[in-house]
Amino acid sequence: MTRRRILLVEDEPGLRRTLKDLLASSGYAVETSGDGADAQDRAEREAFDLVVLDVMLPSRSGFDVARGLRKNGIQTSD
């Protein structure tokens, strides 16, 4: 069975680490980013089942990342 891939985008390192550990312990393959522009770039290059975005991020807000991904036709898996 293939593990579902999650891109977790959170700029606070402690919270990012805690959330990653919790999701990974539930069986998800978790990739992380702490920056909006980096997250958008990665989500456009790699396939993720879910992208979890913080709203307030360095370089680009979570809202802007979500809009950019949708504008570029990026969809998460079913």
PQR file with spaces between the fields and no chain letter, atoms N, CA, C, O and H, PARSE charges and radii, in Angstrom:
ATOM       1  N    MET     1       0.838   -1.180    0.000 -0.4000 1.5000
ATOM       2  CA   MET     1       0.000    0.000    0.000 -0.0000 2.0000
ATOM       3  C    MET     1       0.883    1.242    0.000  0.5500 1.7000
ATOM       4  O    MET     1       1.816    1.345    0.795 -0.5500 1.4000
ATOM       5  N    THR     2       0.591    2.170   -0.878 -0.4000 1.5000
ATOM       6  CA   THR     2       1.351    3.406   -0.979 -0.0000 2.0000
ATOM       7  C    THR     2       0.914    4.388    0.104  0.5500 1.7000
ATOM       8  O    THR     2      -0.278    4.621    0.307 -0.5500 1.4000
ATOM       9  H    THR     2      -0.167    2.086   -1.524  0.4000 1.0000
ATOM      10  N    ARG     3       1.883    4.948    0.783 -0.4000 1.5000
ATOM      11  CA   ARG     3       1.553    5.938    1.810 -0.0000 2.0000
ATOM      12  C    ARG     3       1.164    7.253    1.151  0.5500 1.7000
ATOM      13  O    ARG     3       1.786    7.666    0.172 -0.5500 1.4000
ATOM      14  H    ARG     3       2.851    4.758    0.618  0.4000 1.0000
ATOM      15  N    ARG     4       0.154    7.902    1.675 -0.4000 1.5000
ATOM      16  CA   ARG     4      -0.288    9.204    1.181 -0.0000 2.0000
ATOM      17  C    ARG     4       0.776   10.249    1.496  0.5500 1.7000
ATOM      18  O    ARG     4       1.340   10.269    2.590 -0.5500 1.4000
ATOM      19  H    ARG     4      -0.351    7.566    2.470  0.4000 1.0000
ATOM      20  N    ARG     5       1.044   11.125    0.509 -0.4000 1.5000
ATOM      21  CA   ARG     5       2.069   12.158    0.673 -0.0000 2.0000
ATOM      22  C    ARG     5       1.423   13.481    1.063  0.5500 1.7000
ATOM      23  O    ARG     5       0.442   13.914    0.459 -0.5500 1.4000
ATOM      24  H    ARG     5       0.586   11.108   -0.379  0.4000 1.0000
ATOM      25  N    ILE     6       1.988   14.108    2.076 -0.4000 1.5000
ATOM      26  CA   ILE     6       1.508   15.402    2.551 -0.0000 2.0000
ATOM      27  C    ILE     6       2.652   16.399    2.483  0.5500 1.7000
ATOM      28  O    ILE     6       3.779   16.097    2.875 -0.5500 1.4000
ATOM      29  H    ILE     6       2.785   13.757    2.567  0.4000 1.0000
ATOM      30  N    LEU     7       2.348   17.598    1.978 -0.4000 1.5000
ATOM      31  CA   LEU     7       3.281   18.719    2.067 -0.0000 2.0000
ATOM      32  C    LEU     7       2.766   19.616    3.181  0.5500 1.7000
ATOM      33  O    LEU     7       1.705   20.226    3.053 -0.5500 1.4000
ATOM      34  H    LEU     7       1.432   17.843    1.660  0.4000 1.0000
ATOM      35  N    LEU     8       3.509   19.696    4.262 -0.4000 1.5000
ATOM      36  CA   LEU     8       3.157   20.499    5.424 -0.0000 2.0000
ATOM      37  C    LEU     8       3.967   21.787    5.371  0.5500 1.7000
ATOM      38  O    LEU     8       5.197   21.758    5.359 -0.5500 1.4000
ATOM      39  H    LEU     8       4.371   19.201    4.366  0.4000 1.0000
ATOM      40  N    VAL     9       3.267   22.917    5.338 -0.4000 1.5000
ATOM      41  CA   VAL     9       3.938   24.211    5.205 -0.0000 2.0000
ATOM      42  C    VAL     9       3.663   25.038    6.454  0.5500 1.7000
ATOM      43  O    VAL     9       2.549   25.518    6.667 -0.5500 1.4000
ATOM      44  H    VAL     9       2.267   22.940    5.348  0.4000 1.0000
ATOM      45  N    GLU    10       4.687   25.194    7.266 -0.4000 1.5000
ATOM      46  CA   GLU    10       4.601   25.904    8.544 -0.0000 2.0000
ATOM      47  C    GLU    10       5.958   26.520    8.818  0.5500 1.7000
ATOM      48  O    GLU    10       6.979   25.835    8.744 -0.5500 1.4000
ATOM      49  H    GLU    10       5.591   24.805    7.093  0.4000 1.0000
ATOM      50  N    ASP    11       5.980   27.821    9.138 -0.4000 1.5000
ATOM      51  CA   ASP    11       7.266   28.506    9.314 -0.0000 2.0000
ATOM      52  C    ASP    11       7.831   28.397   10.723  0.5500 1.7000
ATOM      53  O    ASP    11       9.003   28.712   10.927 -0.5500 1.4000
ATOM      54  H    ASP    11       5.151   28.377    9.199  0.4000 1.0000
ATOM      55  N    GLU    12       7.047   27.966   11.699 -0.4000 1.5000
ATOM      56  CA   GLU    12       7.547   27.839   13.064 -0.0000 2.0000
ATOM      57  C    GLU    12       8.137   26.434   13.223  0.5500 1.7000
ATOM      58  O    GLU    12       7.406   25.445   13.169 -0.5500 1.4000
ATOM      59  H    GLU    12       6.095   27.710   11.533  0.4000 1.0000
ATOM      60  N    PRO    13       9.454   26.343   13.419 -0.5600 1.5000
ATOM      61  CA   PRO    13      10.125   25.042   13.413  0.2800 2.0000
ATOM      62  C    PRO    13       9.586   24.017   14.417  0.5500 1.7000
ATOM      63  O    PRO    13       9.444   22.843   14.075 -0.5500 1.4000
ATOM      64  N    GLY    14       9.289   24.431   15.624 -0.4000 1.5000
ATOM      65  CA   GLY    14       8.797   23.498   16.628 -0.0000 2.0000
ATOM      66  C    GLY    14       7.443   22.910   16.261  0.5500 1.7000
ATOM      67  O    GLY    14       7.224   21.706   16.392 -0.5500 1.4000
ATOM      68  H    GLY    14       9.404   25.385   15.903  0.4000 1.0000
ATOM      69  N    LEU    15       6.545   23.758   15.806 -0.4000 1.5000
ATOM      70  CA   LEU    15       5.220   23.297   15.390 -0.0000 2.0000
ATOM      71  C    LEU    15       5.327   22.411   14.153  0.5500 1.7000
ATOM      72  O    LEU    15       4.644   21.392   14.053 -0.5500 1.4000
ATOM      73  H    LEU    15       6.723   24.736   15.700  0.4000 1.0000
ATOM      74  N    ARG    16       6.184   22.801   13.212 -0.4000 1.5000
ATOM      75  CA   ARG    16       6.392   22.006   11.998 -0.0000 2.0000
ATOM      76  C    ARG    16       6.884   20.604   12.355  0.5500 1.7000
ATOM      77  O    ARG    16       6.395   19.617   11.805 -0.5500 1.4000
ATOM      78  H    ARG    16       6.739   23.629   13.293  0.4000 1.0000
ATOM      79  N    ARG    17       7.832   20.513   13.257 -0.4000 1.5000
ATOM      80  CA   ARG    17       8.391   19.220   13.675 -0.0000 2.0000
ATOM      81  C    ARG    17       7.328   18.369   14.389  0.5500 1.7000
ATOM      82  O    ARG    17       7.211   17.172   14.128 -0.5500 1.4000
ATOM      83  H    ARG    17       8.230   21.314   13.704  0.4000 1.0000
ATOM      84  N    THR    18       6.561   18.991   15.283 -0.4000 1.5000
ATOM      85  CA   THR    18       5.517   18.272   16.017 -0.0000 2.0000
ATOM      86  C    THR    18       4.445   17.735   15.072  0.5500 1.7000
ATOM      87  O    THR    18       4.062   16.569   15.164 -0.5500 1.4000
ATOM      88  H    THR    18       6.656   19.963   15.494  0.4000 1.0000
ATOM      89  N    LEU    19       3.965   18.579   14.169 -0.4000 1.5000
ATOM      90  CA   LEU    19       2.944   18.142   13.218 -0.0000 2.0000
ATOM      91  C    LEU    19       3.465   17.056   12.289  0.5500 1.7000
ATOM      92  O    LEU    19       2.752   16.100   11.985 -0.5500 1.4000
ATOM      93  H    LEU    19       4.277   19.526   14.094  0.4000 1.0000
ATOM      94  N    LYS    20       4.702   17.199   11.841 -0.4000 1.5000
ATOM      95  CA   LYS    20       5.291   16.177   10.971 -0.0000 2.0000
ATOM      96  C    LYS    20       5.349   14.840   11.698  0.5500 1.7000
ATOM      97  O    LYS    20       4.977   13.811   11.135 -0.5500 1.4000
ATOM      98  H    LYS    20       5.281   17.976   12.088  0.4000 1.0000
ATOM      99  N    ASP    21       5.810   14.848   12.942 -0.4000 1.5000
ATOM     100  CA   ASP    21       5.909   13.613   13.715 -0.0000 2.0000
ATOM     101  C    ASP    21       4.539   12.964   13.920  0.5500 1.7000
ATOM     102  O    ASP    21       4.404   11.746   13.796 -0.5500 1.4000
ATOM     103  H    ASP    21       6.112   15.684   13.400  0.4000 1.0000
ATOM     104  N    LEU    22       3.526   13.773   14.232 -0.4000 1.5000
ATOM     105  CA   LEU    22       2.175   13.242   14.439 -0.0000 2.0000
ATOM     106  C    LEU    22       1.619   12.627   13.152  0.5500 1.7000
ATOM     107  O    LEU    22       1.044   11.539   13.180 -0.5500 1.4000
ATOM     108  H    LEU    22       3.636   14.762   14.332  0.4000 1.0000
ATOM     109  N    LEU    23       1.788   13.312   12.045 -0.4000 1.5000
ATOM     110  CA   LEU    23       1.284   12.797   10.767 -0.0000 2.0000
ATOM     111  C    LEU    23       2.051   11.544   10.343  0.5500 1.7000
ATOM     112  O    LEU    23       1.455   10.579    9.865 -0.5500 1.4000
ATOM     113  H    LEU    23       2.256   14.196   12.022  0.4000 1.0000
ATOM     114  N    ALA    24       3.360   11.564   10.518 -0.4000 1.5000
ATOM     115  CA   ALA    24       4.174   10.401   10.152 -0.0000 2.0000
ATOM     116  C    ALA    24       3.808    9.191   11.017  0.5500 1.7000
ATOM     117  O    ALA    24       3.785    8.065   10.521 -0.5500 1.4000
ATOM     118  H    ALA    24       3.844   12.348   10.906  0.4000 1.0000
ATOM     119  N    SER    25       3.525    9.411   12.293 -0.4000 1.5000
ATOM     120  CA   SER    25       3.154    8.301   13.172 -0.0000 2.0000
ATOM     121  C    SER    25       1.785    7.724   12.804  0.5500 1.7000
ATOM     122  O    SER    25       1.443    6.612   13.207 -0.5500 1.4000
ATOM     123  H    SER    25       3.545   10.326   12.696  0.4000 1.0000
ATOM     124  N    SER    26       1.010    8.489   12.038 -0.4000 1.5000
ATOM     125  CA   SER    26      -0.289    8.003   11.544 -0.0000 2.0000
ATOM     126  C    SER    26      -0.158    7.346   10.175  0.5500 1.7000
ATOM     127  O    SER    26      -1.158    6.951    9.576 -0.5500 1.4000
ATOM     128  H    SER    26       1.288    9.392   11.711  0.4000 1.0000
ATOM     129  N    GLY    27       1.080    7.229    9.678 -0.4000 1.5000
ATOM     130  CA   GLY    27       1.313    6.500    8.440 -0.0000 2.0000
ATOM     131  C    GLY    27       1.475    7.331    7.184  0.5500 1.7000
ATOM     132  O    GLY    27       1.550    6.778    6.087 -0.5500 1.4000
ATOM     133  H    GLY    27       1.892    7.550   10.166  0.4000 1.0000
ATOM     134  N    TYR    28       1.531    8.647    7.318 -0.4000 1.5000
ATOM     135  CA   TYR    28       1.689    9.509    6.145 -0.0000 2.0000
ATOM     136  C    TYR    28       3.165    9.758    5.846  0.5500 1.7000
ATOM     137  O    TYR    28       4.002    9.776    6.748 -0.5500 1.4000
ATOM     138  H    TYR    28       1.470    9.097    8.209  0.4000 1.0000
ATOM     139  N    ALA    29       3.461    9.948    4.579 -0.4000 1.5000
ATOM     140  CA   ALA    29       4.794   10.388    4.159 -0.0000 2.0000
ATOM     141  C    ALA    29       4.734   11.908    4.136  0.5500 1.7000
ATOM     142  O    ALA    29       4.010   12.484    3.324 -0.5500 1.4000
ATOM     143  H    ALA    29       2.781    9.933    3.846  0.4000 1.0000
ATOM     144  N    VAL    30       5.479   12.561    5.009 -0.4000 1.5000
ATOM     145  CA   VAL    30       5.357   14.003    5.196 -0.0000 2.0000
ATOM     146  C    VAL    30       6.618   14.721    4.734  0.5500 1.7000
ATOM     147  O    VAL    30       7.723   14.422    5.187 -0.5500 1.4000
ATOM     148  H    VAL    30       6.067   12.093    5.669  0.4000 1.0000
ATOM     149  N    GLU    31       6.432   15.664    3.834 -0.4000 1.5000
ATOM     150  CA   GLU    31       7.492   16.585    3.416 -0.0000 2.0000
ATOM     151  C    GLU    31       7.143   17.930    4.035  0.5500 1.7000
ATOM     152  O    GLU    31       5.965   18.234    4.223 -0.5500 1.4000
ATOM     153  H    GLU    31       5.534   15.906    3.466  0.4000 1.0000
ATOM     154  N    THR    32       8.146   18.740    4.354 -0.4000 1.5000
ATOM     155  CA   THR    32       7.865   20.026    4.993 -0.0000 2.0000
ATOM     156  C    THR    32       8.552   21.171    4.272  0.5500 1.7000
ATOM     157  O    THR    32       9.538   21.001    3.554 -0.5500 1.4000
ATOM     158  H    THR    32       9.103   18.493    4.202  0.4000 1.0000
ATOM     159  N    SER    33       7.982   22.345    4.499 -0.4000 1.5000
ATOM     160  CA   SER    33       8.570   23.587    4.014 -0.0000 2.0000
ATOM     161  C    SER    33       8.212   24.677    5.013  0.5500 1.7000
ATOM     162  O    SER    33       7.168   24.615    5.662 -0.5500 1.4000
ATOM     163  H    SER    33       7.182   22.483    5.082  0.4000 1.0000
ATOM     164  N    GLY    34       9.072   25.666    5.132 -0.4000 1.5000
ATOM     165  CA   GLY    34       8.815   26.776    6.032 -0.0000 2.0000
ATOM     166  C    GLY    34       8.628   28.094    5.304  0.5500 1.7000
ATOM     167  O    GLY    34       8.633   29.156    5.927 -0.5500 1.4000
ATOM     168  H    GLY    34       9.920   25.717    4.605  0.4000 1.0000
ATOM     169  N    ASP    35       8.461   28.032    3.972 -0.4000 1.5000
ATOM     170  CA   ASP    35       8.418   29.241    3.157 -0.0000 2.0000
ATOM     171  C    ASP    35       7.368   29.075    2.044  0.5500 1.7000
ATOM     172  O    ASP    35       7.299   28.025    1.405 -0.5500 1.4000
ATOM     173  H    ASP    35       8.457   27.169    3.467  0.4000 1.0000
ATOM     174  N    GLY    36       6.565   30.101    1.823 -0.4000 1.5000
ATOM     175  CA   GLY    36       5.500   30.032    0.825 -0.0000 2.0000
ATOM     176  C    GLY    36       5.980   29.819   -0.597  0.5500 1.7000
ATOM     177  O    GLY    36       5.421   28.995   -1.321 -0.5500 1.4000
ATOM     178  H    GLY    36       6.620   30.953    2.343  0.4000 1.0000
ATOM     179  N    ALA    37       7.005   30.544   -1.009 -0.4000 1.5000
ATOM     180  CA   ALA    37       7.505   30.413   -2.384 -0.0000 2.0000
ATOM     181  C    ALA    37       8.097   29.024   -2.609  0.5500 1.7000
ATOM     182  O    ALA    37       7.870   28.413   -3.653 -0.5500 1.4000
ATOM     183  H    ALA    37       7.459   31.213   -0.421  0.4000 1.0000
ATOM     184  N    ASP    38       8.853   28.527   -1.634 -0.4000 1.5000
ATOM     185  CA   ASP    38       9.425   27.182   -1.732 -0.0000 2.0000
ATOM     186  C    ASP    38       8.319   26.138   -1.807  0.5500 1.7000
ATOM     187  O    ASP    38       8.396   25.202   -2.603 -0.5500 1.4000
ATOM     188  H    ASP    38       9.037   29.023   -0.785  0.4000 1.0000
ATOM     189  N    ALA    39       7.292   26.297   -0.980 -0.4000 1.5000
ATOM     190  CA   ALA    39       6.181   25.340   -0.965 -0.0000 2.0000
ATOM     191  C    ALA    39       5.462   25.306   -2.310  0.5500 1.7000
ATOM     192  O    ALA    39       5.134   24.232   -2.812 -0.5500 1.4000
ATOM     193  H    ALA    39       7.229   27.057   -0.334  0.4000 1.0000
ATOM     194  N    GLN    40       5.220   26.470   -2.888 -0.4000 1.5000
ATOM     195  CA   GLN    40       4.540   26.492   -4.180 -0.0000 2.0000
ATOM     196  C    GLN    40       5.387   25.818   -5.248  0.5500 1.7000
ATOM     197  O    GLN    40       4.874   25.057   -6.068 -0.5500 1.4000
ATOM     198  H    GLN    40       5.487   27.343   -2.480  0.4000 1.0000
ATOM     199  N    ASP    41       6.673   26.098   -5.235 -0.4000 1.5000
ATOM     200  CA   ASP    41       7.579   25.478   -6.208 -0.0000 2.0000
ATOM     201  C    ASP    41       7.569   23.957   -6.067  0.5500 1.7000
ATOM     202  O    ASP    41       7.479   23.244   -7.067 -0.5500 1.4000
ATOM     203  H    ASP    41       7.089   26.716   -4.569  0.4000 1.0000
ATOM     204  N    ARG    42       7.657   23.467   -4.860 -0.4000 1.5000
ATOM     205  CA   ARG    42       7.670   22.014   -4.632 -0.0000 2.0000
ATOM     206  C    ARG    42       6.352   21.374   -5.027  0.5500 1.7000
ATOM     207  O    ARG    42       6.337   20.302   -5.632 -0.5500 1.4000
ATOM     208  H    ARG    42       7.730   24.046   -4.048  0.4000 1.0000
ATOM     209  N    ALA    43       5.231   22.030   -4.685 -0.4000 1.5000
ATOM     210  CA   ALA    43       3.919   21.472   -5.016 -0.0000 2.0000
ATOM     211  C    ALA    43       3.681   21.453   -6.523  0.5500 1.7000
ATOM     212  O    ALA    43       2.896   20.644   -7.017 -0.5500 1.4000
ATOM     213  H    ALA    43       5.243   22.900   -4.194  0.4000 1.0000
ATOM     214  N    GLU    44       4.353   22.339   -7.252 -0.4000 1.5000
ATOM     215  CA   GLU    44       4.215   22.349   -8.710 -0.0000 2.0000
ATOM     216  C    GLU    44       5.117   21.305   -9.366  0.5500 1.7000
ATOM     217  O    GLU    44       4.849   20.895  -10.496 -0.5500 1.4000
ATOM     218  H    GLU    44       4.990   22.996   -6.851  0.4000 1.0000
ATOM     219  N    ARG    45       6.169   20.868   -8.694 -0.4000 1.5000
ATOM     220  CA   ARG    45       7.108   19.879   -9.237 -0.0000 2.0000
ATOM     221  C    ARG    45       6.811   18.449   -8.805  0.5500 1.7000
ATOM     222  O    ARG    45       7.123   17.505   -9.531 -0.5500 1.4000
ATOM     223  H    ARG    45       6.387   21.201   -7.776  0.4000 1.0000
ATOM     224  N    GLU    46       6.209   18.282   -7.630 -0.4000 1.5000
ATOM     225  CA   GLU    46       5.988   16.959   -7.054 -0.0000 2.0000
ATOM     226  C    GLU    46       4.495   16.737   -6.805  0.5500 1.7000
ATOM     227  O    GLU    46       3.742   17.691   -6.610 -0.5500 1.4000
ATOM     228  H    GLU    46       5.955   19.049   -7.041  0.4000 1.0000
ATOM     229  N    ALA    47       4.082   15.482   -6.812 -0.4000 1.5000
ATOM     230  CA   ALA    47       2.680   15.140   -6.553 -0.0000 2.0000
ATOM     231  C    ALA    47       2.457   14.902   -5.055  0.5500 1.7000
ATOM     232  O    ALA    47       3.163   14.110   -4.431 -0.5500 1.4000
ATOM     233  H    ALA    47       4.694   14.707   -6.970  0.4000 1.0000
ATOM     234  N    PHE    48       1.483   15.586   -4.500 -0.4000 1.5000
ATOM     235  CA   PHE    48       1.092   15.414   -3.101 -0.0000 2.0000
ATOM     236  C    PHE    48      -0.397   15.104   -3.045  0.5500 1.7000
ATOM     237  O    PHE    48      -1.174   15.575   -3.876 -0.5500 1.4000
ATOM     238  H    PHE    48       0.909   16.230   -5.008  0.4000 1.0000
ATOM     239  N    ASP    49      -0.779   14.315   -2.065 -0.4000 1.5000
ATOM     240  CA   ASP    49      -2.188   14.013   -1.844 -0.0000 2.0000
ATOM     241  C    ASP    49      -2.884   15.137   -1.080  0.5500 1.7000
ATOM     242  O    ASP    49      -4.095   15.326   -1.191 -0.5500 1.4000
ATOM     243  H    ASP    49      -0.148   13.932   -1.390  0.4000 1.0000
ATOM     244  N    LEU    50      -2.098   15.876   -0.305 -0.4000 1.5000
ATOM     245  CA   LEU    50      -2.637   16.946    0.519 -0.0000 2.0000
ATOM     246  C    LEU    50      -1.556   17.987    0.743  0.5500 1.7000
ATOM     247  O    LEU    50      -0.391   17.646    0.946 -0.5500 1.4000
ATOM     248  H    LEU    50      -1.114   15.723   -0.215  0.4000 1.0000
ATOM     249  N    VAL    51      -1.939   19.260    0.705 -0.4000 1.5000
ATOM     250  CA   VAL    51      -1.031   20.351    1.057 -0.0000 2.0000
ATOM     251  C    VAL    51      -1.680   21.097    2.222  0.5500 1.7000
ATOM     252  O    VAL    51      -2.784   21.626    2.093 -0.5500 1.4000
ATOM     253  H    VAL    51      -2.886   19.538    0.540  0.4000 1.0000
ATOM     254  N    VAL    52      -0.990   21.133    3.349 -0.4000 1.5000
ATOM     255  CA   VAL    52      -1.470   21.837    4.534 -0.0000 2.0000
ATOM     256  C    VAL    52      -0.679   23.131    4.633  0.5500 1.7000
ATOM     257  O    VAL    52       0.544   23.115    4.775 -0.5500 1.4000
ATOM     258  H    VAL    52      -0.093   20.704    3.454  0.4000 1.0000
ATOM     259  N    LEU    53      -1.393   24.261    4.558 -0.4000 1.5000
ATOM     260  CA   LEU    53      -0.738   25.566    4.501 -0.0000 2.0000
ATOM     261  C    LEU    53      -1.037   26.417    5.723  0.5500 1.7000
ATOM     262  O    LEU    53      -2.194   26.576    6.112 -0.5500 1.4000
ATOM     263  H    LEU    53      -2.387   24.275    4.443  0.4000 1.0000
ATOM     264  N    ASP    54       0.008   26.960    6.321 -0.4000 1.5000
ATOM     265  CA   ASP    54      -0.145   28.028    7.303 -0.0000 2.0000
ATOM     266  C    ASP    54      -0.551   29.265    6.506  0.5500 1.7000
ATOM     267  O    ASP    54      -0.209   29.375    5.329 -0.5500 1.4000
ATOM     268  H    ASP    54       0.947   26.831    6.005  0.4000 1.0000
ATOM     269  N    VAL    55      -1.263   30.184    7.117 -0.4000 1.5000
ATOM     270  CA   VAL    55      -1.686   31.395    6.404 -0.0000 2.0000
ATOM     271  C    VAL    55      -0.551   32.404    6.323  0.5500 1.7000
ATOM     272  O    VAL    55      -0.294   32.961    5.256 -0.5500 1.4000
ATOM     273  H    VAL    55      -1.542   30.095    8.073  0.4000 1.0000
ATOM     274  N    MET    56       0.126   32.644    7.431 -0.4000 1.5000
ATOM     275  CA   MET    56       1.177   33.651    7.467 -0.0000 2.0000
ATOM     276  C    MET    56       2.533   32.972    7.296  0.5500 1.7000
ATOM     277  O    MET    56       3.049   32.343    8.220 -0.5500 1.4000
ATOM     278  H    MET    56      -0.083   32.191    8.298  0.4000 1.0000
ATOM     279  N    LEU    57       3.100   33.110    6.098 -0.4000 1.5000
ATOM     280  CA   LEU    57       4.372   32.489    5.762 -0.0000 2.0000
ATOM     281  C    LEU    57       5.342   33.521    5.213  0.5500 1.7000
ATOM     282  O    LEU    57       4.913   34.543    4.677 -0.5500 1.4000
ATOM     283  H    LEU    57       2.681   33.622    5.348  0.4000 1.0000
ATOM     284  N    PRO    58       6.634   33.275    5.333 -0.5600 1.5000
ATOM     285  CA   PRO    58       7.612   34.157    4.691  0.2800 2.0000
ATOM     286  C    PRO    58       7.474   34.080    3.170  0.5500 1.7000
ATOM     287  O    PRO    58       7.181   33.017    2.624 -0.5500 1.4000
ATOM     288  N    SER    59       7.676   35.162    2.516 -0.4000 1.5000
ATOM     289  CA   SER    59       7.736   35.346    1.061 -0.0000 2.0000
ATOM     290  C    SER    59       6.395   35.274    0.350  0.5500 1.7000
ATOM     291  O    SER    59       6.209   35.970   -0.649 -0.5500 1.4000
ATOM     292  H    SER    59       7.914   36.027    2.960  0.4000 1.0000
ATOM     293  N    ARG    60       5.458   34.467    0.817 -0.4000 1.5000
ATOM     294  CA   ARG    60       4.161   34.341    0.147 -0.0000 2.0000
ATOM     295  C    ARG    60       3.183   33.723    1.143  0.5500 1.7000
ATOM     296  O    ARG    60       3.499   32.722    1.786 -0.5500 1.4000
ATOM     297  H    ARG    60       5.609   33.902    1.628  0.4000 1.0000
ATOM     298  N    SER    61       1.997   34.318    1.273 -0.4000 1.5000
ATOM     299  CA   SER    61       1.031   33.794    2.239 -0.0000 2.0000
ATOM     300  C    SER    61       0.465   32.448    1.779  0.5500 1.7000
ATOM     301  O    SER    61       0.531   32.107    0.598 -0.5500 1.4000
ATOM     302  H    SER    61       1.741   35.131    0.751  0.4000 1.0000
ATOM     303  N    GLY    62      -0.083   31.704    2.712 -0.4000 1.5000
ATOM     304  CA   GLY    62      -0.730   30.443    2.375 -0.0000 2.0000
ATOM     305  C    GLY    62      -1.872   30.640    1.396  0.5500 1.7000
ATOM     306  O    GLY    62      -2.092   29.800    0.523 -0.5500 1.4000
ATOM     307  H    GLY    62      -0.137   31.982    3.672  0.4000 1.0000
ATOM     308  N    PHE    63      -2.609   31.752    1.533 -0.4000 1.5000
ATOM     309  CA   PHE    63      -3.692   32.045    0.590 -0.0000 2.0000
ATOM     310  C    PHE    63      -3.141   32.246   -0.818  0.5500 1.7000
ATOM     311  O    PHE    63      -3.705   31.745   -1.791 -0.5500 1.4000
ATOM     312  H    PHE    63      -2.430   32.434    2.242  0.4000 1.0000
ATOM     313  N    ASP    64      -2.034   32.983   -0.922 -0.4000 1.5000
ATOM     314  CA   ASP    64      -1.428   33.211   -2.242 -0.0000 2.0000
ATOM     315  C    ASP    64      -0.894   31.914   -2.848  0.5500 1.7000
ATOM     316  O    ASP    64      -1.004   31.701   -4.055 -0.5500 1.4000
ATOM     317  H    ASP    64      -1.576   33.391   -0.132  0.4000 1.0000
ATOM     318  N    VAL    65      -0.322   31.056   -2.022 -0.4000 1.5000
ATOM     319  CA   VAL    65       0.173   29.765   -2.506 -0.0000 2.0000
ATOM     320  C    VAL    65      -0.996   28.948   -3.049  0.5500 1.7000
ATOM     321  O    VAL    65      -0.911   28.399   -4.148 -0.5500 1.4000
ATOM     322  H    VAL    65      -0.233   31.229   -1.041  0.4000 1.0000
ATOM     323  N    ALA    66      -2.078   28.863   -2.292 -0.4000 1.5000
ATOM     324  CA   ALA    66      -3.246   28.090   -2.725 -0.0000 2.0000
ATOM     325  C    ALA    66      -3.808   28.635   -4.037  0.5500 1.7000
ATOM     326  O    ALA    66      -4.127   27.871   -4.948 -0.5500 1.4000
ATOM     327  H    ALA    66      -2.147   29.308   -1.399  0.4000 1.0000
ATOM     328  N    ARG    67      -3.927   29.953   -4.126 -0.4000 1.5000
ATOM     329  CA   ARG    67      -4.423   30.560   -5.375 -0.0000 2.0000
ATOM     330  C    ARG    67      -3.493   30.252   -6.543  0.5500 1.7000
ATOM     331  O    ARG    67      -3.952   29.922   -7.637 -0.5500 1.4000
ATOM     332  H    ARG    67      -3.668   30.574   -3.386  0.4000 1.0000
ATOM     333  N    GLY    68      -2.188   30.359   -6.311 -0.4000 1.5000
ATOM     334  CA   GLY    68      -1.215   30.084   -7.360 -0.0000 2.0000
ATOM     335  C    GLY    68      -1.268   28.639   -7.833  0.5500 1.7000
ATOM     336  O    GLY    68      -1.180   28.372   -9.031 -0.5500 1.4000
ATOM     337  H    GLY    68      -1.815   30.627   -5.422  0.4000 1.0000
ATOM     338  N    LEU    69      -1.410   27.716   -6.905 -0.4000 1.5000
ATOM     339  CA   LEU    69      -1.482   26.296   -7.276 -0.0000 2.0000
ATOM     340  C    LEU    69      -2.734   26.026   -8.100  0.5500 1.7000
ATOM     341  O    LEU    69      -2.668   25.331   -9.115 -0.5500 1.4000
ATOM     342  H    LEU    69      -1.481   27.933   -5.931  0.4000 1.0000
ATOM     343  N    ARG    70      -3.850   26.556   -7.684 -0.4000 1.5000
ATOM     344  CA   ARG    70      -5.100   26.347   -8.427 -0.0000 2.0000
ATOM     345  C    ARG    70      -5.031   27.003   -9.805  0.5500 1.7000
ATOM     346  O    ARG    70      -5.481   26.431  -10.798 -0.5500 1.4000
ATOM     347  H    ARG    70      -3.904   27.120   -6.861  0.4000 1.0000
ATOM     348  N    LYS    71      -4.466   28.201   -9.855 -0.4000 1.5000
ATOM     349  CA   LYS    71      -4.329   28.911  -11.139 -0.0000 2.0000
ATOM     350  C    LYS    71      -3.484   28.111  -12.126  0.5500 1.7000
ATOM     351  O    LYS    71      -3.749   28.120  -13.328 -0.5500 1.4000
ATOM     352  H    LYS    71      -4.100   28.666   -9.049  0.4000 1.0000
ATOM     353  N    ASN    72      -2.470   27.422  -11.616 -0.4000 1.5000
ATOM     354  CA   ASN    72      -1.578   26.621  -12.463 -0.0000 2.0000
ATOM     355  C    ASN    72      -2.075   25.193  -12.657  0.5500 1.7000
ATOM     356  O    ASN    72      -1.355   24.352  -13.196 -0.5500 1.4000
ATOM     357  H    ASN    72      -2.254   27.414  -10.640  0.4000 1.0000
ATOM     358  N    GLY    73      -3.297   24.918  -12.223 -0.4000 1.5000
ATOM     359  CA   GLY    73      -3.896   23.606  -12.457 -0.0000 2.0000
ATOM     360  C    GLY    73      -3.405   22.498  -11.556  0.5500 1.7000
ATOM     361  O    GLY    73      -3.616   21.321  -11.850 -0.5500 1.4000
ATOM     362  H    GLY    73      -3.882   25.601  -11.785  0.4000 1.0000
ATOM     363  N    ILE    74      -2.750   22.853  -10.458 -0.4000 1.5000
ATOM     364  CA   ILE    74      -2.241   21.833   -9.542 -0.0000 2.0000
ATOM     365  C    ILE    74      -3.389   21.356   -8.652  0.5500 1.7000
ATOM     366  O    ILE    74      -4.045   22.150   -7.978 -0.5500 1.4000
ATOM     367  H    ILE    74      -2.579   23.808  -10.218  0.4000 1.0000
ATOM     368  N    GLN    75      -3.612   20.056   -8.666 -0.4000 1.5000
ATOM     369  CA   GLN    75      -4.652   19.443   -7.854 -0.0000 2.0000
ATOM     370  C    GLN    75      -4.012   18.398   -6.962  0.5500 1.7000
ATOM     371  O    GLN    75      -3.065   17.721   -7.363 -0.5500 1.4000
ATOM     372  H    GLN    75      -3.079   19.411   -9.214  0.4000 1.0000
ATOM     373  N    THR    76      -4.527   18.270   -5.760 -0.4000 1.5000
ATOM     374  CA   THR    76      -4.072   17.177   -4.912 -0.0000 2.0000
ATOM     375  C    THR    76      -4.803   15.918   -5.353  0.5500 1.7000
ATOM     376  O    THR    76      -5.835   16.001   -6.019 -0.5500 1.4000
ATOM     377  H    THR    76      -5.296   18.820   -5.434  0.4000 1.0000
ATOM     378  N    SER    77      -4.285   14.769   -4.992 -0.4000 1.5000
ATOM     379  CA   SER    77      -4.881   13.499   -5.399 -0.0000 2.0000
ATOM     380  C    SER    77      -6.226   13.267   -4.739  0.5500 1.7000
ATOM     381  O    SER    77      -6.557   13.887   -3.729 -0.5500 1.4000
ATOM     382  H    SER    77      -3.446   14.702   -4.451  0.4000 1.0000
ATOM     383  N    ASP    78      -6.998   12.360   -5.330 -0.4000 1.5000
ATOM     384  CA   ASP    78      -8.315   12.008   -4.744 -0.0000 2.0000
ATOM     385  C    ASP    78      -8.143   11.076   -3.587  0.5500 1.7000
ATOM     386  O    ASP    78      -9.127   10.670   -2.970 -0.5500 1.4000
ATOM     387  H    ASP    78      -6.729   11.857   -6.151  0.4000 1.0000
